[in-house]
Amino acid sequence: MNKMNVSSLPEPTVLVTVNAEDKKPNIITIAWRGVFSHSPATVYIAVHPARYSYSMLKESMEYVINIPSENLVKLTDYCGIVSGKNVDKFKETGLTPIPASIVRRSGL
Ligand SMILES: Cc1cc2nc3c(=O)[nH]c(=O)nc-3n(C[C@H](O)[C@H](O)[C@H](O)COP(=O)(O)O)c2cc1C
């Protein structure tokens, strides 16, 4: 059997959490993400400017990539359908924002 090409494996959709001054923490579902570099470790996400999260990201320049487990599949879809402009996604999903240890703003 040929060696499997790792780049052809399915990769997970992620839940990206964002926060900004005077705003509630938000969650956006992202399929378009990846690794720029292993050394230094650098990841990227692609967020359309029309997303509410985009303005939060532009302001804070910080985000956290969360890899959802299988039991969060519906919730991952939900966060990719509704906007944080209209809905508190943490409240609606029951997910809890907790302070990050190395990201500046709390609640990411
Ligand atoms: C499975 C899935 C993957 C998605 N991937 C992306 C993505 O890579 N980039 C993006 O800008 N939007 C993506 N979206 C759309 C956003 O998650 C969606 O527009 C979301 O409601 C934006 O939330 P916000 O307005 O709170 O920022 C995806 C949606 C789904 C369901």
The ligand as a MOL file (V3000), in Angstrom:
LIG
                    3D

  0  0  0     0  0            999 V3000
M  V30 BEGIN CTAB
M  V30 COUNTS 31 33 0 0 0
M  V30 BEGIN ATOM
M  V30 1 C -19.0520 24.3760 8.2530 0
M  V30 2 C -18.8690 25.8720 8.1150 0
M  V30 3 C -17.6220 26.3890 7.8230 0
M  V30 4 C -17.4420 27.7840 7.6790 0
M  V30 5 N -16.1950 28.2700 7.3710 0
M  V30 6 C -16.0190 29.6120 7.2550 0
M  V30 7 C -14.7100 30.1370 6.9440 0
M  V30 8 O -13.7170 29.4300 6.7990 0
M  V30 9 N -14.5880 31.4920 6.8500 0
M  V30 10 C -15.6560 32.3510 7.0100 0
M  V30 11 O -15.4770 33.5730 6.8970 0
M  V30 12 N -16.9050 31.8690 7.3030 0
M  V30 13 C -17.0950 30.5270 7.4330 0
M  V30 14 N -18.3380 30.0290 7.7230 0
M  V30 15 C -19.4560 30.9670 7.8960 0
M  V30 16 C -19.4890 31.6180 9.2980 0
M  V30 17 O -19.2080 30.6800 10.3230 0
M  V30 18 C -20.8930 32.2300 9.5210 0
M  V30 19 O -21.1190 33.2410 8.5560 0
M  V30 20 C -21.1210 32.7420 10.9360 0
M  V30 21 O -22.5040 32.9100 11.1390 0
M  V30 22 C -20.4070 34.0570 11.1930 0
M  V30 23 O -20.6180 34.4050 12.5320 0
M  V30 24 P -20.4190 35.9040 13.0860 0
M  V30 25 O -21.3320 36.8010 12.2640 0
M  V30 26 O -20.8330 35.8240 14.5360 0
M  V30 27 O -18.9810 36.2540 12.9020 0
M  V30 28 C -18.5380 28.6530 7.8650 0
M  V30 29 C -19.8060 28.1300 8.1900 0
M  V30 30 C -19.9660 26.7520 8.3240 0
M  V30 31 C -21.3280 26.1940 8.6800 0
M  V30 END ATOM
M  V30 BEGIN BOND
M  V30 1 1 1 2
M  V30 2 1 2 3
M  V30 3 2 2 30
M  V30 4 2 3 4
M  V30 5 1 4 5
M  V30 6 1 4 28
M  V30 7 2 5 6
M  V30 8 1 6 7
M  V30 9 1 6 13
M  V30 10 2 7 8
M  V30 11 1 7 9
M  V30 12 1 9 10
M  V30 13 2 10 11
M  V30 14 1 10 12
M  V30 15 2 12 13
M  V30 16 1 13 14
M  V30 17 1 14 15
M  V30 18 1 14 28
M  V30 19 1 15 16
M  V30 20 1 16 17
M  V30 21 1 16 18
M  V30 22 1 18 19
M  V30 23 1 18 20
M  V30 24 1 20 21
M  V30 25 1 20 22
M  V30 26 1 22 23
M  V30 27 1 23 24
M  V30 28 2 24 25
M  V30 29 1 24 26
M  V30 30 1 24 27
M  V30 31 2 28 29
M  V30 32 1 29 30
M  V30 33 1 30 31
M  V30 END BOND
M  V30 END CTAB
M  END
